[in-house]
Amino acid sequence: MAGARLKIGITCYPTYGGSGVVATELGLELARRDHEIHFISYSQPIRLTGPEPNIHYHEVEVTRYPLFEYPPYDLALATRMAEVSQLYELDLLHVHYAIPHSVSAMLAKQMLAATPPRRNLPFVTTLHGTDITLVGLDRSYLPITRFSIEQSDGVTAISQYLRDRTVKIFDIKNKIEVIPNFVNCDDYMRKPEWHDQRHEYAADDQRILVHLSNFRPVKRVMDVIEIFDRVRKKIPSKLLLIGDGPDRSQAEWLAVQKGIHDHVMFLGKQDQIREKLAMADVMLLPSELESFGLAALEAMACEVVPIATRAGGLPEVVEHGVTGFLADVGDVETMARYAIELLSDDSRLRQMGKQARAGAQAKFCTSRIIPLYEDFYRRVLERSS
C-alpha cells in the first residue's frame, strides 16, 4: 500500500470559502504527487482554474420538479458519488464539510455495497468549522451530523480547537485526527514582481493593509473598517478588501460615513489571491471565530503580518508577538494600536514579516501536510480492506 497511486473522489462546497479552498488545493497537491483526483460537486471549485494533470471534474445535476420546493442535492450528490466511484474505480471518497457531504458519501457507500458488483468504498470526512459550530448545533441537524461523522471510515479536523469542540458537542466516540490547513510556500511568497505592483494601489509613502474573507457577519468586517479608520489617522495607508458577501454593503457605507472611502478599495472576489497578499504589509482578521484561519496563514507565507483575534484555532496559527498579534474579539483599539506600532517601525515590520513566513514554513507548508493526508488515506484503506 505504501507509495501506491490512489484514486480519490473529493467533494466540497465550490464557493469562496476556506473549506472549498483547502479541498481544492489538497486535490491539486495530491495530483502533483501523481494521485488521480476526481472532484464531485454542483459546480467547478473556484480555485480549479484550468486543465490540470490527474484532475477530473464531475458535475452533480439536480433535477427540478414542481413537487420539490427544495431540490434534494444530497441525494443527487450521493448518486453521482456512487456512479463516479464505480466508473473510475475510486479507492475512497474525501468529503469536506459534514453536512450534507458526509451523509451523501455514506449513502453512496451503502449503495455500492448493496448493488452488484458489490464493493466497499471507504470515505473520509474533514471537519472545517461552521459545519460543527453552526449547522451541527441546529437541533434538527445534530443527530444526522453525529451519525455521519461516526459512520465515516476516517475523520480529520483542521485544528485542535475544532477537534475538541466536536468531541464535546457531539460526544463523538471514534478518533478524530488533527491535520491542519496548509499553504504552498513556493506559490505564496513575496515575489518582487508582485510586491512592485503596490504603486497601483498606494503611494510610495503609504502602507497597505488587507482583509480577506467571505464578508459574513462572523468575519466582523465592520471592525476592519473601524481599525483602519484609527490606523489611517496615524499612518498614511490604504485598505484592500478581498472577497464579497452579505456585509459588504454595510462596510462600504461605514467607510463613507468615516470619510475614508477614498482609501478603502473593495476588490471583490479574486483568483490570484497570493499576488494581492504579497503587496500588503499587515492583514486584519478580527473574526468572531475562526476554526483555523487560512487567510492568516496565506498572509504569513507572503511575509504579511496578521493582526487577528484570539478566537478558535487562530492561536494555533499565529504566535503572538512573533509571527503576528492577537487580541480579544471586538477590541478594535488594541488591534489598531498593534498595527500603528508595527507600521511605524519599518525594521520591525520587515523582521516580523520574515518571522511570519518562517512560522508558516515550519509547520504548515504543503511539503509537511500533504504526506499526512496520504498516510491517513492508506491507514483508512488498510482498516477497511
Phi, psi and omega in degrees: 000324183300130177079356182291149176285130182252148173251113190236130172266129181241129176237133180208170167283124188277013188270186186277081181203164187300317184296318179293322179296312181296316181298317181293314180297324176298313179300317179296318180292320178295321179296323178293339177266017173076018170276154180264119188245131179238110176276132182234109184198174183282344172206164184291131179306143190298330180265009173265085195269346181193179179300134179226140176302139176069011180248131177230146179236133180235115183280141175263116180264128179252113181284134180260125176240148177303333180297327185263113172292323176236110181303137185281082182299322184298325179286319177297321179295316179300317179297316181292322176302314181295318180298309183296319180298321180285316182296320187252006177053054180295148177277324179197165173252144174234111183252140181248122183092121188293318184252126356263009194296320180290329176294317179296319179296321178298317178295318179299318179299315180294322178298314182291328179289334185261350186246126178298144351286123186294136178211153179268132179235096179295153174222144180248136177247128172253126179269133186247340177146281184292340174295338179257310188285337180242294185298313184295336181281345174296124185303330181288339181254343188303312181298318182287329177294312178301314183298316183292326176294316181291334178277347179295144178284342175201144181227133174236156174231151188276354177204160176296322177304311183292322177301310182297321180295320180295314180300319182290314185290316189256354181054050184286133182267325182283156187290136174248122182264134178273117170234109188289164172297169189213170176217142175280105187288348175276334178270320181264101180199167182273083177283137183304321183294330177282317181297329181289347178283000180306325185296343176288340185240336186213154175285168184299329183267010182253145173271159178239123172254150184223149172225139182227120178192183175261013171058031173276160182307326182297340180277346175054057182295330177298327176295325177301314180295317180298317179297313182296323178303319179289320179295317184300329180290341182248328188232126173301120188200164175234154178239125176254125177248118183253129181120185181200164180161188190296334183265006182296313183301316180297321178293321178298317179296321180295321177297322177295313181298326180280349181075023183242012187297335177288346181252001180245122183245118177269107186270350182070196180286136183235141177280315184263073183301318187298328180293322178287319180297321185294345178275342192272166176256319185222142172253135175258123181223075186271038189298149172295323180202136171226122178292335175221293183110056183299322180300320178297318180295316179298321177296314181303318180298333179266014180065028176258127186277121179278137169243109193226180178265154178275064189229136175062232184270000183302320177297343175281343182257314186256122175269112187303129178081353181244301180253000180170194180228147179234143178218169179290152178301130178087353182274073184293331180297313181293317180296320177295320180297317177302315182296315182297314180297317182290315183288346178275349186235097187298321181295315180293323179300314180294319181296314180293327176299317179292323177293324178297315179294319178298322177296320177295316181294324185291329189233336194233010178289154179303326181297337178265324190271319184300319176300333177294320177293317179301314179297319180297314178304315184292324176293321177297315181294321178296318178293330185270349184283000000 
